[in-house]
Amino acid sequence: MEQRPEFFELNIVKTIAADILNETEQLGEMPVLTIEAGRSEKHYWADLWRYRELFYFLAWRDLLVRYKQTVVGVAWSLIRPILSVVMLTVIFGIVGKMPSGGVPYALLVFCGMLPWQFFSTALSESGNSLVTNSNLISKVYFPRLIVPASSVVTSFVDFLVSAAFLVVLLVWYQFMPPLNIVFLPLFILLAFAASLGAGIWIAALMVEYRDFRIIVPFVVQFGVLATPVAYLSSNISKNLGDNWRMLYSLNPMVGVIDGFRWAILGGEHKIFWPGLLLSILVTAILLLSGIWYFRRTEKSFADVI
């Protein structure tokens, strides 16, 4: 039987109501439930843990809705990056003759495409998350931060599915990753933080400024060229100097992609440590400022959305 989004929203309300009733039975008395426009920081962060089941539910619902009535299904998570890698390899590797750092060009591009696809998908999905869940937001209280965060987790699932093809490429080219690969989870964590920070910012801004529906696809399309997905970021230093590469590293995904290639490919793919530290700093500022702005505007979401 087909289940519509309204069915999921009704289940969420029932789940929250059941939790309140269970707590009431344990206390043995009827508490007074107060719905506030803004709660203290202490209560808010405690509520994030209290509503963790809602977080899991929204992430699972997004996965079901995304691949509902699709012929290929989850394989779309593989098809999109594979087609992008083929196109960029032909344009930059075969036609443009760009250096690959001593590895097959397709492998170079896929190591850059993998984190970028995660970031761009998370940016698009989390940016639209509050608007698409407007009915739920206006009906019941819960920490709104759960909504864009669950969209980032959904995008991370796509990332894990796409990562399976990386293993296939490594086997195909008979390439053995270096010992640096043990540091790969740190760069995955950095990619997750950058995606969450940018997604929170866009989600909060899109509630009030719907122009971001147009801006976000443009940023995603332009970002493929503004990040070292199809080329080496070391080309910036060779052609323009390290000062320009530092400026280039203000894009947090530059440090992430360089870290992925260093961890997976090794060899000539060195980390530009000043640029990586700058990318980490920008990511931290992006995440913390995104949470601050989200909390500052969250109380008005139900009225504006």
N, C-alpha and C positions, 0 to 999 in steps of 0.2 A: 504494500500500500504506500502511495506517495505521501510524504510528510512535508508540509509546507513550513516556511519560516515561522508563521504564526503559531504552529504547533510547538516549535522549539521554545518560543518566548513564553507560552503558557506553561510549559514544563519548568522553565526557570523560575517563574513566579511561584509555582506549586512547591518547588524544592526549597526556596527561601522561606516560604510560609511553614513548611514542615520543620525546618530547622528551628524556627522561632517557637513552634509548639513543643518540640522536644525539649528545648531549654526551659520552657515554662513548666513542663511536667517534672523536670528534675529539681527545679527550685520550689515547687509546691505552691506557688502563688502566681497571680497574673501580673507581669511587669508592665510598666508603661513604656510603650514604644514611641519614640520621638524621631520623626524624620526631619533632619536638619539640612539646610542648604550647604553648610560647610562644617566639617567636623575637625577636631583638633588633630594635629599631626600624629599624635600617639595613637588615637583611635583609628585613624585612617590606615596607617601601616599595619595595625593589628587586623583590620578588616580585610586587607589584601590576603592574609593567610586564612581568615575565616571563610572567605568566599573562593577558596582555591578550587572547589568543585565546579563553580561557575566558570572559572578560567579553563579548566579541562573541557567543560561542555562546549564553550564557545569555539575553542580550537578544533574540537572534533566536528562540530557543526560546519565550520568553515571548510574543512577538508571534504565533507560530504557534499556540500553545495558546489564547491569548485569543480568537482569531477562528476557531478550528477548529469546523467543523460549524455555522456561523452562516449564515443566509440573506442578511443584509445585508452582513456582513463588516466591513471597515474603516469603512464608512459609519456604524457605531455611534459613532465618534469625532465625527461631525457631528451625529447625531440627538440625543445626550444634551444637549450645550450648547444646541442650537436649541430643544428643548422647554423647557429651563430658562429661556431668554431669553424665550420667549413667555409662560410662566406669570408670571415676575417683572415683565414689562412690563405685563401686564394688571393685576396686583395693585397694584404700586407706581406705575406710570405712568398708567394709565387710571382705576383706582378710587381709589388714594391721592393722585393729583395731585402727586406728588413732583417737585421741579425737576430739570431735566436739563442745566442749564448751556448752553442754547442749541443743543443737538444733538438729533437723534431719540432717543427714550428707548431704543429697541431697540439702537441703536449704543452708547449709554452702558452698558447692561447687559452687552452682549457683550464690551466691553473690560474689564469687571470679571470676567465669567464665565470668560474665556479663561485668565488666570493662575490663578484659583481652581480651575478644573477640573483643571489640571495639578497643582497642589499637593495637592488632595484625592485624586486618583487615585494619585499617587506615594506619599502617606501610606498608603493602603490596601494597595497592591501591595507596597511595600517592607516594610511592617509584617508581612505574612504570608510574606515571601520565605524567611526562614530555616526556618520551620516546614514549608513546602511542599517545601523541598529538604533535609529532614532525612536522607534516605537518602544523598544525595551528601555531606553534611557529615560523616557518620559513617564514610565509606568511604575518603576520600582527603584529603590535606592540600592546601590552597590558602588564600590570604588570604580570610577569610570576608567581608570588606568588599566584595568583588566582587559578592556576591549582592544585597544591597539596592541597591547602586549601579546594577547592571544593570536592576533594576526601575524605578528613576527614569528611566533612559535610555529604557526602553520607554514610560513615561508621556509622556516628552518627544516621542516620535514621534507619539503621539495629539495632543499639543499642536500640532505642526506641521500635522497634517491638519486640525484644527479651525480653525487660523489661516487656512486657505484660504477659509472662509466669511466671515471678516472682510473679505477683499478683495471678496467678492460684496456684502456690506452697504454698503461704501464706494461701490461703483459704483452700487448700487441707489438710495442716497440722494444720489448725485452729490456726495459729500463728499471734498474734497482734504485729505489730512493736511498739517500744517504741517512746517516744517523740523526741528522737534523730533524727528521720527521717526528721525533718525540716531542718537539716544540710546537707541532701543528695545532694541538688543541688550544694553545695560548692565542694564536692568531684567529682561530675560529671564534674564541671568546671575544676578541677585539672586534671582529666583524659583527658579532651579535650585538655588542654594545653600540657600535656605530649605527646599525640598522634600527635598534630600539630608540636611540636618541633622536635620529632624524624622523622616524615614524611618529613618535610622540609629538614632535614639533608640528609636523604636517597635519596630524589628526586634529590637534587643537586649533590650528589656523584655519583648517577647512570648514570647521563648524561656523565660523563667522565670515570667512572670505571664501566663497565658492569658486573664485578665480583659480584657486590652487588645483582644481580638477583639470585645468588646461596646463598649468605650470608644471605639475609633477610629470606627466608624460614627456614634456619637452626636456626636463632635467634628466630623466632616465635615458632618453634618446641621445642627448648631448653628452651624457656622462660616459658612454662607451668610448668616446674619443678623448675625453678629458681625464680619463684614468688609464693606466698602462695595461689595458686588457690585451691589446693586439700588438704591443711593442714593449721594449724594455725601458724602464724609467731611467736607466743609466744613460740613455741617449740624451736626456736633458742635460746631464753634467758634461757630456762630451761636446755637445753643440753650443750650449749656453753658459755652462759653468755651474758650480755647486750652489751659488746664491739663488739662481733660478730654480734649482731643484728643491731647495728649502721652501721657496714660495709655492712650488708645485705640491709639496707635501702637506700643505694646508688642507688638501683634499684627504680626509681620513682613510679613504679606500686605497690610497697610494701605498701607505705603510702596510696595509693588510695584504694587498696583492704581492708586494715585494716579499713579505714574510712567507706567504704561501709558496712562492717559487723557491725561496731559500730553503724552506723545510722539505719540499717535495723533490726539487730538481738539484739543488746544491750546485757544485761546480763553479761556473762563472757567475752564478746568480748570488751576488753578495748583498748584504743588507746595508743600506745607507743609514747608519745609526742616528745621526742628527735628524734626518727626515722621519725615521720611525718614532723617535721620542716626540717629535712635533705632532705626528699623526695621533699618538696616544693622548697627548695633551688636548688636542682638538676634539678627540672622541669623548674624553672625560667632560670637557666643557659642554659639548653638544648634549650629552646625556643628562648632566646635572641641570643645565639651563632648561632643557626640554621638560624635565619633571617639574621644575619650578614654575614655568609658564603654564603647564597643564594644570597644576594645582591651583594656580592663580585664576584661571578662567573656567575651571571645572564647575563651579557653583552656578554658572549661567548657561551651561550646555542645554538643560532641559527647556529653557525659555527661548533660546536662540535657534536651536536646531529645528 
